[in-house]
Amino acid sequence: RCATTQPGQVVHVGSTSLQPVPILDPNPGARTTVNLHEFSDWLSNTPFSQAIQTTSWAIPSIQVVHIICLSALLASALMFALRIAGRGLVNEPLHLQAPRFARAIAVLTVALLISGTLLITAEPGRTITNPAFYAKMIMLAIALTITLWLTHVSRRQLEAPKGVHVAAAAFTMLLWVCIIFCGRFIAYVESY
């Protein structure tokens, strides 16, 4: 015997526990959408999220780590961009500096992904339904892509950067500043 609970689920009544069993989609070619609010509610109620939320020091500690890593990433990326633009650290060849900046940026990006994932897990309603969060993520992807491209170009002993490289470096500096503003505005922009 079966009883219907929610659309798309069937519960076997004769069993000792009532476990929802998914049924086949009657319209397999139809496009389905994900409701971010439902996902946010589900994520917020997971045991891991609840553990972070109920530990008084967890969220502030994760935020501190996230902000320190973002600051270090910003400093590394800005120093590299300024070096590309010919405005800083010119006493050492660029092709020797580029790998060091690339390693630092990679390590800090991984740390930011970990701390950011923990922050999203702890407070999903604050982030995954917030347009400022998505603006930050888009700009971060663009800034990292351009920075990695500049790093790759710099390894070929580029001591006299072309105008396009200087323009890209200047654009990344602007992006990094905007990323910080968007990160800060996550707390103040209303989620949708």
C-alpha positions in Angstrom: 0.0 0.0 0.0 1.2 3.5 -0.8 0.1 7.0 0.3 1.0 10.2 -1.4 2.6 12.9 0.8 4.1 15.6 -1.4 4.1 15.9 -5.2 6.7 13.5 -6.5 6.9 11.3 -3.3 5.2 8.1 -2.2 5.3 6.7 1.3 5.0 2.9 1.8 2.4 2.5 4.5 3.0 -1.1 5.4 6.7 -0.6 6.4 7.8 0.1 10.0 9.1 3.6 9.1 7.6 6.1 6.8 10.4 7.0 4.3 9.6 9.1 1.2 10.3 7.3 -2.0 10.8 9.5 -5.1 8.6 8.6 -8.1 9.4 9.2 -11.7 8.9 12.6 -13.1 5.8 12.4 -15.4 7.4 15.0 -17.6 11.1 14.1 -17.9 11.9 16.6 -20.5 10.5 19.6 -18.5 12.9 22.0 -17.1 13.0 22.2 -13.3 14.1 25.1 -11.1 15.7 25.2 -7.8 14.1 27.4 -5.2 17.0 29.2 -3.3 14.8 29.8 -0.3 13.9 26.2 0.1 17.6 25.2 -0.3 18.6 27.9 2.2 16.1 26.6 4.7 17.2 23.0 4.2 20.9 23.9 4.5 20.2 26.0 7.6 18.6 23.0 9.3 21.4 20.5 8.6 23.2 19.3 11.7 26.5 20.9 10.5 24.9 24.3 10.0 23.2 24.0 13.3 26.4 23.2 15.1 28.1 26.3 13.6 25.1 28.5 14.4 24.9 27.4 18.0 28.6 27.7 18.8 29.0 31.3 20.0 32.5 31.7 18.7 32.3 29.9 15.4 30.8 32.5 13.0 32.9 35.4 14.3 36.1 33.2 14.1 35.3 32.1 10.5 34.6 35.7 9.5 38.0 36.8 11.0 39.8 34.1 9.0 37.8 35.0 5.9 38.6 38.7 6.2 42.3 38.1 6.9 42.6 35.8 3.9 40.7 38.3 1.7 43.0 41.1 2.9 46.1 39.1 2.1 44.7 38.1 -1.3 43.9 41.7 -2.0 47.4 42.8 -1.0 49.1 40.1 -3.1 46.9 40.8 -6.1 47.3 44.6 -5.8 51.1 44.3 -5.5 51.2 42.0 -8.6 48.9 44.4 -10.5 51.1 47.4 -9.5 54.2 45.5 -10.6 52.6 44.7 -14.0 51.8 48.4 -14.3 55.4 49.2 -13.5 54.6 51.0 -10.3 56.1 48.7 -7.6 58.7 46.1 -6.8 60.6 46.9 -9.9 64.0 45.8 -8.4 63.3 42.1 -9.2 62.4 40.7 -12.6 58.7 40.2 -13.1 59.1 36.6 -14.4 60.7 35.7 -11.0 57.9 37.4 -9.0 55.0 36.0 -10.9 55.2 32.4 -9.6 55.4 33.6 -6.0 52.3 35.8 -6.4 50.5 33.0 -8.2 51.3 30.5 -5.3 50.1 33.0 -2.7 47.0 33.8 -4.6 46.2 30.1 -5.1 46.7 29.3 -1.4 44.6 32.2 -0.2 41.9 31.4 -2.7 41.6 27.9 -1.3 41.4 29.3 2.2 38.7 31.7 1.1 36.7 28.9 -0.5 36.8 26.9 2.7 36.0 29.8 5.0 33.4 31.1 2.6 31.7 27.7 2.3 31.6 27.5 6.1 30.0 31.0 6.3 27.4 30.1 3.6 26.6 26.9 5.5 26.3 28.8 8.8 24.1 31.6 7.4 22.6 30.5 4.0 19.7 32.9 4.2 22.1 35.8 4.4 24.2 34.8 1.4 22.7 32.5 -1.2 19.7 34.7 -1.7 21.6 38.0 -1.7 22.4 39.8 -4.9 25.5 41.4 -3.4 26.9 37.9 -2.8 26.5 37.0 -6.5 28.0 40.3 -7.6 31.0 39.5 -5.4 31.4 35.9 -6.8 31.2 37.1 -10.4 33.8 39.8 -9.8 36.0 37.4 -7.9 35.9 34.9 -10.8 36.8 37.7 -13.3 39.5 39.1 -11.1 41.1 35.7 -10.5 40.9 34.8 -14.2 42.6 38.0 -15.3 45.2 37.7 -12.5 46.0 34.1 -13.5 46.3 35.2 -17.2 48.6 38.1 -16.2 50.7 35.6 -14.1 51.0 33.3 -17.1 52.0 36.1 -19.4 54.5 37.5 -16.8 56.4 34.2 -16.7 57.6 34.8 -20.2 60.0 37.5 -19.0 57.6 40.3 -19.7 59.6 43.3 -18.4 57.9 45.9 -20.6 54.2 45.1 -20.3 52.0 46.1 -23.2 49.1 48.5 -22.8 46.6 45.7 -22.7 48.5 44.1 -19.7 48.6 47.5 -17.8 44.9 48.0 -18.6 44.0 44.5 -17.3 46.1 45.1 -14.2 44.3 48.4 -13.5 40.9 46.7 -14.1 41.8 44.0 -11.6 42.7 46.6 -9.0 39.2 48.1 -9.5 37.6 44.7 -9.3 39.4 43.8 -6.0 38.1 47.1 -4.4 34.6 46.3 -5.6 34.8 42.8 -4.3 35.5 44.2 -0.8 32.6 46.5 -1.0 30.2 43.8 -2.2 31.4 41.5 0.6 30.7 44.2 3.1 27.3 44.9 1.6 26.1 41.3 2.0 25.1 42.3 5.5 23.1 45.3 4.3 21.5 44.4 1.0 18.1 42.8 1.3 17.9 39.2 0.0 15.4 38.3 -2.7 
